[in-house]
Amino acid sequence: MSEIAIPLAYQLTVGGLGGYLLGYALKKITKLIAFLIGVILLAIVYLAYSGMLNINYEGFVNEIKNALAYVGEGLKALTPFISNLPFVGSFILGLFIAWKIA
């Protein structure tokens, strides 16, 4: 019994703590990135409104479509995490707990 319980407890502990730390860091970084993106978008809108900047909206939409297709392909890389379900589950739980607390 201990040959199963000890490794499982280790995976749950390390996964939970790692997820908590990553969640805390991601929340702080996400706030900073959101602020910077807001400032940049505000500057772009102002420059476009004042006539200093000309925006090719068709090209902009095409680039967003390409980026979303690329992200969709990257989601296939999550398959190996399914084989480590206890670790990944506790990692995600720790991440969400840190996200809510931070």
N, C-alpha and C positions, 0 to 999 in steps of 0.2 A: 504493500500500500504506500509506503514512504517513497518507493522508487517512482511513483507517479505523482504523489502529492507535492514533494519538494520541487521538482522541476516546474510543475504547474504553478505553484505559489511564486516561484522565482519569475516566471514569465508574466504572471499577473501583476506582481509588484513592479518589476522593471518597466513593463508596458504602461502601467498606470502612471508612474512617476515621470516617465519620458513623455507621455501624452500630456500630462499636466504642464510640464515645463515648456513644451512646444506650443501648447494652447495659449499659455500666458504670453510668450514671446510673439506669437502670431497676432494676437489681439492688439498688442501695443504697436507692432509694425503696420498692421492693417489700418489703424487709425491715422498713423503718420502718412502712409501712402494715399489714403482717401483724401486727406487734407491737401497734399501736394497735387494730386490729380485735379481736385476742385479748383485750386489756384491756377493751374495750367489751362484748364478748360475755360475759366473765366477770362484769362488773358487772351486766349484764342478767339473767343466770342467777341471780346472788345475790339481786337484787331480786325476781325472780319466785318464788324459793324461799322468801324470807322473807315473802312476801305483800304487799309494797309495790307490786308491779307485776302487772297482769293482762294476759296476752298473748292476742290473738285469732289462734290458729294458722291458722284457715281463711283469714282475710284476708292473713296473712303468706305462705302458700303461693300465693295468687292473685297477690300482688305479685311474687313470684319468677318465676312463669310469665310475667307481662307483661314483666318485665325481660329474660328469656331470649328472648322473641319479638322484642323490640326489637333485641337484639344480633344475632339472625339476619338481620334486615333490613339492618343496618349492614354485614354481611360482603359484600353485593353491591357496595359501594363500592370493593372491592379490584380490580375489573376494570381500571381504568386502569394499575395497577402492572404488569400483565402485559405491556403494550406497552414498558415500560422494563426488560426482564428483566436485562440486564447490571448496571445500577445497583442494582436491587432485590436481585439475587442476591448481589452483593458486600456490600450493606448488611446483609442478613440474616446472611451469614457473619461479618461484623465484629461484629454484635450477639451472635451465639452465642459467639464467641471471648471477647468481653468478659464475657459472662454466666458463662462457665466460669472465667475467670481472676479476676474481682473477688470 
